[in-house]
């Protein structure tokens, strides 16, 4: 079983017609989302969403992949590093 980590997912929506698809994916992974902020730019038909997440790498990877596969959407993520298990002498 993978270790749960916390992190941030940044989403740039370059085409607001895709916003409902982005929100559908976020809803699918809502259990991982611990915080959300959104900043729309209606004049330029785009928006930025920031998500605080907690989950296993595989689940976060699946989440970001689904978001990144939506046309007109860019995604970047940053996660805490895994804790190293130090070997005792």
N, C-alpha and C positions, 0 to 999 in steps of 0.2 A: 504494500500500500504506500502511495506517495505521501509526502509531507505536505500539510496545508501551509500556504504562505499568503502574505498580504501584498497587495500591489495596486497599481494604477493602470487604467486603460484610457487612453485618449482617442477620441473619435472625431474626425472631421467629416462633416457631410457637405459635399460640394454641390449637391442637388437636393433641395428640400422635398422633392417629390419622393425621395427614398426614406424620409424620416419615419414613416409608418413601418417600413420593413426593418429599420434599425430598432425601433421600439418593440417589435415583435420578437426579435432575437434577444434583446435585453430582458424581456418578460420570460423567455424560456430559461434564462440563467439567473433569474431574480434572487434565488437563494444565495448566490455568491456575492451579490451587490450589497455593500454596506453603506454606500453613500453615492450621491449623484449630483452633478451640477450641469446645467445646460445654458448655453449662451447663443441665442439665435441672431442672425444677421439677415433680416428679411429684405433689406435693400439689395443685397448681393445674392440672395437665394441660397444661403449656406448657414451652417451652425456648427458649434463645437460642443461636445459632451465629454465630461470627465467622470469616470466611474472609479470608486474605491472598491476593490474586490478582495475576497478571501476564498482560497480554494486550492486544489491540487493542480500541478502544472498541466496535466493532460486536459483537465476540464477548462482551465483558463485558455489553453491553446485552442481547444475546440470552439470556445466562445469567440475569441479574436478572429479565428479563421472564418467563421460564419459571417461575422461583421465585415471582414475584409473582402469577402466574395460578393458583397453588394456593390453594384456599379455606382460610382460617384462617392464612395466612402473610403476613407483612409483610416488606418488603425495603428496605433503604437502602444506597447505595454512595457511596464517595468515592474519587476517583482522582487521581493526581498530574497536574499541568498538563502540557500539551504543551510541548515545548521549542520556543521560537521560533527560527527561522532568521534571524539578523540579516543584513541586506544590507550588503555591503561598499561603501564609497564609491567 
